[in-house]
Amino acid sequence: MPAILEVDQLVKKYGDFEAVKGISFNVDEGEVFGLLGPNGAGKTQTISMLTGVIPPTSGTARIAGHDIRTEMNEAKKINGLVPQDLALYPTLSARANLNFFGRIYGLGGKDLKERVEDVLRIVALTERADEAVEKYSGGMKRRVNIAAGLLHHPRLLFLDEPTVGVDPQSRNHIFESVMRLNRERGMSIVYTSHYMEEVELLCNRVAIIDEGKIIALDTIKNLIALLGGGVIHVGLERVDDGLLERLSALPGVEEAVLMPQPAPPPLAEQEDPEVKEREPVTTTPIIKVVAVNSQQAIVNVIGFLNEQDITLTSLEILEPNLESVFLHLTGKKLRE
Amino acid sequence: MNNIRYTLAMAWKEIQIFIRDRGAMAMLLLFPILLSSVQGGGNLMANQPGETPSILLHVGLVNEDPGSFGSEIAKVLQSIDVLAVETFAHGEEAEEKVAKGEAAAAILIPADFTEKINAYTSVSIEVIVDPAQPQGVSIIRGIMNKVVDEVTIWGEVQYGIRTVLDNSGLLDGATPQQMAAIGAQNLGVIMTRLNEMRRNPAIEVISEDMKGEVATGGIMAYVSYVYAAYIVLFIFFVVGICAESIQDEREVGTLRRLVAAPIPRGAVIGGKMLGFMLIPCLQAIILFTVGNLAFGVPLGQSPAGLIVLTIVAAGVSTSLGLLLAALVKSKKQANDMGLLLSFGLGFLGGAIPIGQLQMTRMEGPISIISRVVPHANAIEAYYKLIAENASLVDILPEIGILVGMMLIFLIIAARRFRFD
């Protein structure tokens, strides 16, 4: 399958701050590709560069062979953007909004009218199309937001966090629309989210992005396989010298490593009695045990710690999903 | 061709949004009509056509003359509508009033005023003026010249009658009472004839403008100025609204969406500008129509001049709005700064009428300073068109200044504009 999007060492800097640090990936024609990462990871910045909203500092990308540095206008005709914000005019009706965005993409007359009806059907808003958008629910607004990105029949659609603040019913509707667009119209989709469930449901391949870098890129199956036989987080009272080596040598255990300790809160926060009361600061060490066989590993680790008279303070067995993969790779939770 | 289509699509969207925004509609269309109606109607009710507007100038009067001419001048001054005359016994008191800015002038009639007129020798009335009220000074100077002319004529005629009677010997042996009675009778006959000649002059001087039209003056000139000022004030209301709308698009994300579309950034800005230019144009049409039909505000002889000037003024206003949008960081900032610019520049440019004359026609440096404010130039051009029947060519200097300002605003805005 030929690539519709080829991203090559894309960088975005603001002064000394590097928001996107040399990202590279390809998206095949007809693929739903996920960009998964926490807020502030650089997903929106990447999409903004790919859609011509902001120029890259260095690197480039090609959309259907058109270089975004030299042929952005051609690239813009091929792709569509559904921004994270509800980028609509609230006092205008859905139809007026869509008519306007259609004209901006060069549509007019009968063609425009037909396309507007078509996208209204896709997002199931035909009956309420003449009401002002400000009267819609959050989910309906999201659906109009998506419809506006579909008017010109893009071959590549960028959906930037399209389900933020949406009720479950509208969220399901959005998922169905995305799948139908991909299945029935062969539309390639780049889907960014910090909800791993969405990405798992919709995407063929996923790039996990954190702090402006892609830290893993593969199919969901292969990414989950990174967890091996499973990952166990074991909280301990203390960590003696040589403990990690001895845990790593236990049957069923591939590796035992000490998790990085969370950074202490700022001084001002430490002195704030309310903060202390709300969330006591814990310094208990946590060991990440990567298992070859998780059941065997749990039994052996607990038995060994009892022998050593080391008290367990917590035990967490990570489910094999993208959230666990992200935690495994970064030591952070996706929604931290 | 496509760029024009994109620009028109942007402009049409702005109009649709404006039509649905009742608050903005009321602010930009109804409020100007209401305010100018109150102002225009009030002026017309307070003044009959042809009279001067009812401004009030405070004047201190010191009449040390025990004779008839001094009291005659005092009576005339007190009968003039535009003057609020306060009498003082001593010159120092009146001068102090002027020094404090409480009076525009102090008028001092000397003790020997009547005596010297009767003796046909030169005499002067001292007028001490407040330089901070140059407009009032010029009005008082005009009034005093008129009053003194009148008194001078009386004096001249009385002196002439007395001399003729004395030289003829006709009243030899007459008592002083008889002499005075005959003198007064002759003075009455001559002054009656003189006043008749003033009402129906043998030679009439008509003031005409360049088109040969009788120049409008008095209250209509003032109403024209007020109307021009209000139209300009309201045209520049769009500054804040334009900036706020752009900042809103920036915050909501529609500006990002537009930039992601295959539409030139210039068309986005051009469309926005065109849409917002239509609002002040609509304001001007409504205000002129209401003003003309309800209060007889003249429209001048150059529709082309009015159209071009309105478009240019609207262009300056929206380009200032774009400049503001390029500099602000929030909608609140855009709104606050927009109001400050509208009223601040409006005040400096004479769009909030506080005097009888536009800034550009005042005496002193204020006239020069006002030229750097777009409002003053626009008001001057509107006034020339509607009150002085000027043509488009006559207002080209003001148009040139306004176009220059628009270009400066646009260039700075283009360099500083942020789409995200």
Boltz contact constraints between the chains, C-beta under 6 A:
constraints:
  - contact:
      token1: [A, 51]
      token2: [B, 260]
      max_distance: 6.0
  - contact:
      token1: [A, 52]
      token2: [B, 260]
      max_distance: 6.0
  - contact:
      token1: [A, 53]
      token2: [B, 256]
      max_distance: 6.0
  - contact:
      token1: [A, 53]
      token2: [B, 259]
      max_distance: 6.0
  - contact:
      token1: [A, 53]
      token2: [B, 260]
      max_distance: 6.0
  - contact:
      token1: [A, 53]
      token2: [B, 420]
      max_distance: 6.0
  - contact:
      token1: [A, 73]
      token2: [B, 262]
      max_distance: 6.0
  - contact:
      token1: [A, 76]
      token2: [B, 262]
      max_distance: 6.0
  - contact:
      token1: [A, 77]
      token2: [B, 262]
      max_distance: 6.0
  - contact:
      token1: [A, 81]
      token2: [B, 260]
      max_distance: 6.0
  - contact:
      token1: [A, 83]
      token2: [B, 253]
      max_distance: 6.0
  - contact:
      token1: [A, 83]
      token2: [B, 256]
      max_distance: 6.0
  - contact:
      token1: [A, 83]
      token2: [B, 257]
      max_distance: 6.0
  - contact:
      token1: [A, 85]
      token2: [B, 253]
      max_distance: 6.0
  - contact:
      token1: [A, 87]
      token2: [B, 253]
      max_distance: 6.0
  - contact:
      token1: [A, 87]
      token2: [B, 254]
      max_distance: 6.0
  - contact:
      token1: [A, 87]
      token2: [B, 257]
      max_distance: 6.0
  - contact:
      token1: [A, 89]
      token2: [B, 17]
      max_distance: 6.0
  - contact:
      token1: [A, 91]
      token2: [B, 17]
      max_distance: 6.0
  - contact:
      token1: [A, 91]
      token2: [B, 20]
      max_distance: 6.0
  - contact:
      token1: [A, 92]
      token2: [B, 16]
      max_distance: 6.0
  - contact:
      token1: [A, 100]
      token2: [B, 13]
      max_distance: 6.0
  - contact:
      token1: [A, 103]
      token2: [B, 9]
      max_distance: 6.0
  - contact:
      token1: [A, 104]
      token2: [B, 261]
      max_distance: 6.0
  - contact:
      token1: [A, 104]
      token2: [B, 263]
      max_distance: 6.0
  - contact:
      token1: [A, 105]
      token2: [B, 261]
      max_distance: 6.0
